C-alpha cells in the first residue's frame, strides 16, 4: 500500500452535493471526505465531468474545484482559492477580516464605498480563504472592517 502524501487531515463525511459545470448543468454526487485542500466525491460517471467546476456543498457554500484524479465511480478534487478582487475599483475599499491564526488583515473579496455599507450586509456567515495560513475562515459583517482609503 502506498504511503499517503496529504498536506491536510481528511474528515469522513456523507453529504449529497451538487456539481455545477460552466455550462450550467448539474450533477449530484456524494461527498465522502473533506480536508482543507480537497475532497473525495462519489459520482456516477466521473469521465463525463470537466476538469474544473463549482462544487456546491450547500445553498450558501460553493467552492471552485479541479479534478486531481478519477476512478470508476469517484473523483478527488482540489479546492481552488477564491478569485482575487480586481485591482482598485474607483471609490471602493476592501472589506477585511483578521486571520485568527496570524493576526493579519485579509481581504474578503468584497469592496464597499463607505464603512456604513458594512451594516447593510446581511448577517449571513461568509467564508474567505486566507492567503497566509491557507485556512478557510468563517466571518460575519460584525467581524469585518473597511480598508483605509488609499492615498494617491
C-alpha contacts under 8 A as a table, 3 or more apart, distances in Angstrom:
res1	aa1	res2	aa2	distance
6	X	9	X	7.18
7	X	37	X	7.79
8	X	35	X	5.90
8	X	36	X	6.14
8	X	37	X	6.80
9	X	35	X	5.82
9	X	36	X	7.74
10	X	33	X	6.12
10	X	34	X	5.38
10	X	35	X	4.64
11	X	33	X	5.27
11	X	34	X	5.30
11	X	35	X	6.26
12	X	32	X	5.90
12	X	33	X	4.24
12	X	34	X	6.62
13	X	31	X	6.24
13	X	32	X	5.00
13	X	33	X	4.97
13	X	34	X	7.00
14	X	30	X	6.48
14	X	31	X	5.68
14	X	32	X	5.31
14	X	33	X	7.49
15	X	30	X	5.47
15	X	31	X	5.08
15	X	32	X	7.12
16	X	28	X	6.97
16	X	29	X	5.80
16	X	30	X	4.51
16	X	31	X	6.20
16	X	57	X	7.91
17	X	28	X	5.88
17	X	29	X	5.36
17	X	30	X	5.76
17	X	31	X	6.43
17	X	55	X	7.28
17	X	56	X	5.86
17	X	57	X	5.30
17	X	58	X	7.19
18	X	26	X	6.33
18	X	27	X	5.72
18	X	28	X	4.68
18	X	29	X	6.13
18	X	55	X	6.16
18	X	56	X	5.06
18	X	57	X	6.93
19	X	26	X	5.37
19	X	27	X	5.08
19	X	28	X	6.20
19	X	29	X	7.19
19	X	53	X	6.65
19	X	54	X	5.87
19	X	55	X	4.87
19	X	56	X	6.11
20	X	24	X	6.00
20	X	25	X	5.73
20	X	26	X	4.45
20	X	27	X	6.63
20	X	53	X	5.88
20	X	54	X	5.09
20	X	55	X	6.47
20	X	56	X	7.31
21	X	24	X	5.40
21	X	25	X	5.57
21	X	26	X	6.37
21	X	49	X	7.91
21	X	50	X	7.21
21	X	52	X	7.56
21	X	53	X	4.87
21	X	54	X	6.36
22	X	25	X	7.51
22	X	53	X	6.46
22	X	54	X	7.85
28	X	43	X	7.08
29	X	41	X	6.36
29	X	42	X	5.58
29	X	43	X	4.80
29	X	44	X	7.51
30	X	41	X	5.44
30	X	42	X	5.07
30	X	43	X	6.76
31	X	34	X	7.45
31	X	39	X	7.19
31	X	40	X	6.18
31	X	41	X	4.59
31	X	42	X	6.56
32	X	39	X	7.51
32	X	40	X	5.54
32	X	41	X	5.47
32	X	42	X	6.82
33	X	39	X	5.62
33	X	40	X	5.34
33	X	41	X	7.34
34	X	38	X	6.02
34	X	39	X	4.34
34	X	40	X	6.58
35	X	38	X	5.32
35	X	39	X	6.14
36	X	79	X	7.85
36	X	134	X	7.99
36	X	135	X	6.59
36	X	136	X	7.48
37	X	78	X	5.89
37	X	79	X	5.42
37	X	80	X	7.83
38	X	76	X	7.22
38	X	77	X	5.35
38	X	78	X	4.30
38	X	79	X	4.93
39	X	76	X	5.79
39	X	77	X	5.32
39	X	78	X	6.71
39	X	79	X	7.41
40	X	74	X	6.97
40	X	75	X	5.79
40	X	76	X	4.50
40	X	77	X	6.34
41	X	74	X	5.47
41	X	75	X	5.35
41	X	76	X	6.41
41	X	77	X	7.87
42	X	73	X	5.74
42	X	74	X	4.32
42	X	75	X	6.55
43	X	46	X	6.01
43	X	73	X	5.46
43	X	74	X	5.60
43	X	75	X	7.31
44	X	73	X	5.73
44	X	74	X	7.91
45	X	48	X	5.74
45	X	49	X	7.46
45	X	72	X	7.55
45	X	73	X	6.43
46	X	49	X	5.65
46	X	70	X	6.33
46	X	71	X	7.17
46	X	72	X	6.91
46	X	73	X	6.20
46	X	74	X	6.46
46	X	75	X	6.46
47	X	70	X	7.45
50	X	53	X	6.82
51	X	66	X	5.62
51	X	67	X	5.35
52	X	64	X	7.23
52	X	65	X	5.56
52	X	66	X	4.38
52	X	67	X	6.38
53	X	64	X	5.88
53	X	65	X	5.52
53	X	66	X	6.68
54	X	62	X	6.44
54	X	63	X	5.66
54	X	64	X	4.47
54	X	65	X	5.95
55	X	62	X	5.55
55	X	63	X	5.16
55	X	64	X	6.04
55	X	65	X	6.31
56	X	59	X	7.01
56	X	61	X	6.20
56	X	62	X	4.43
56	X	63	X	6.58
57	X	60	X	7.83
57	X	61	X	5.53
57	X	62	X	5.88
57	X	63	X	7.78
58	X	61	X	5.11
58	X	62	X	6.97
59	X	62	X	7.71
61	X	127	X	7.91
63	X	79	X	6.42
63	X	80	X	7.02
63	X	82	X	7.67
64	X	79	X	6.21
64	X	80	X	5.49
64	X	81	X	7.50
64	X	82	X	7.35
65	X	77	X	6.02
65	X	78	X	5.55
65	X	79	X	4.67
65	X	80	X	5.38
66	X	77	X	5.34
66	X	78	X	5.21
66	X	79	X	6.70
66	X	80	X	6.99
67	X	70	X	7.43
67	X	75	X	6.71
67	X	76	X	5.91
67	X	77	X	4.38
67	X	78	X	6.34
68	X	75	X	7.46
68	X	76	X	5.40
68	X	77	X	5.14
68	X	78	X	6.23
69	X	75	X	5.68
69	X	76	X	5.14
69	X	77	X	7.13
70	X	73	X	7.74
70	X	74	X	5.97
70	X	75	X	4.45
70	X	76	X	6.47
71	X	74	X	5.21
71	X	75	X	6.25
81	X	129	X	6.62
82	X	128	X	7.59
82	X	129	X	6.91
83	X	109	X	7.89
84	X	109	X	6.22
85	X	109	X	5.08
85	X	110	X	7.37
86	X	89	X	7.21
88	X	92	X	7.39
88	X	93	X	7.89
89	X	92	X	5.66
89	X	93	X	7.86
91	X	113	X	5.89
92	X	111	X	5.58
92	X	112	X	4.99
92	X	113	X	4.40
92	X	114	X	7.68
93	X	111	X	5.11
93	X	112	X	5.37
93	X	113	X	6.03
93	X	114	X	7.79
93	X	146	X	6.41
93	X	147	X	5.71
93	X	148	X	7.22
93	X	149	X	6.51
94	X	107	X	6.12
94	X	108	X	7.32
94	X	109	X	6.89
94	X	110	X	5.93
94	X	111	X	4.44
94	X	112	X	6.51
94	X	146	X	5.92
94	X	147	X	5.35
95	X	107	X	5.93
95	X	108	X	5.83
95	X	109	X	7.08
95	X	110	X	5.51
95	X	111	X	5.70
95	X	112	X	6.92
95	X	144	X	6.40
95	X	145	X	5.73
95	X	146	X	4.69
95	X	147	X	6.19
96	X	105	X	5.92
96	X	106	X	5.36
96	X	107	X	4.64
96	X	108	X	5.79
96	X	144	X	5.44
96	X	145	X	5.26
96	X	146	X	5.90
96	X	147	X	6.36
97	X	105	X	5.53
97	X	106	X	5.53
97	X	107	X	6.62
97	X	108	X	6.91
97	X	139	X	7.58
97	X	143	X	6.30
97	X	144	X	4.79
97	X	145	X	6.51
98	X	103	X	5.61
98	X	104	X	5.49
98	X	105	X	4.43
98	X	106	X	6.13
98	X	143	X	7.95
98	X	144	X	7.70
99	X	102	X	5.53
99	X	103	X	4.96
99	X	104	X	5.42
99	X	105	X	6.23
99	X	106	X	6.70
99	X	130	X	7.00
99	X	137	X	7.47
100	X	103	X	5.53
101	X	133	X	7.18
102	X	132	X	7.50
102	X	133	X	7.29
106	X	130	X	6.58
106	X	131	X	7.62
107	X	110	X	7.44
108	X	127	X	7.99
108	X	128	X	5.63
112	X	115	X	7.45
112	X	117	X	6.48
112	X	118	X	7.64
112	X	146	X	7.67
113	X	117	X	7.08
114	X	117	X	5.61
114	X	118	X	7.80
114	X	146	X	7.75
115	X	118	X	5.63
115	X	119	X	7.85
115	X	145	X	7.47
115	X	146	X	5.94
116	X	119	X	5.65
116	X	120	X	7.21
117	X	120	X	5.08
117	X	121	X	6.92
118	X	121	X	5.53
118	X	141	X	6.20
118	X	144	X	7.82
118	X	145	X	7.68
118	X	146	X	7.91
119	X	122	X	7.84
119	X	141	X	7.08
121	X	141	X	6.60
122	X	141	X	7.54
123	X	140	X	5.83
123	X	141	X	6.24
123	X	142	X	7.99
124	X	140	X	6.32
125	X	138	X	6.36
125	X	139	X	5.51
125	X	140	X	4.93
126	X	138	X	5.57
126	X	139	X	5.32
126	X	140	X	6.11
127	X	136	X	6.25
127	X	137	X	5.51
127	X	138	X	4.45
127	X	139	X	6.16
128	X	136	X	5.39
128	X	137	X	5.40
128	X	138	X	6.61
128	X	139	X	7.86
129	X	134	X	6.13
129	X	135	X	5.62
129	X	136	X	4.04
129	X	137	X	6.10
130	X	133	X	5.77
130	X	134	X	4.97
130	X	135	X	5.55
130	X	136	X	6.08
130	X	137	X	6.98
131	X	134	X	5.31
131	X	135	X	7.97
139	X	142	X	8.00
139	X	143	X	6.03
139	X	144	X	7.57
140	X	143	X	5.49
140	X	144	X	6.98
141	X	144	X	5.14
141	X	145	X	7.95
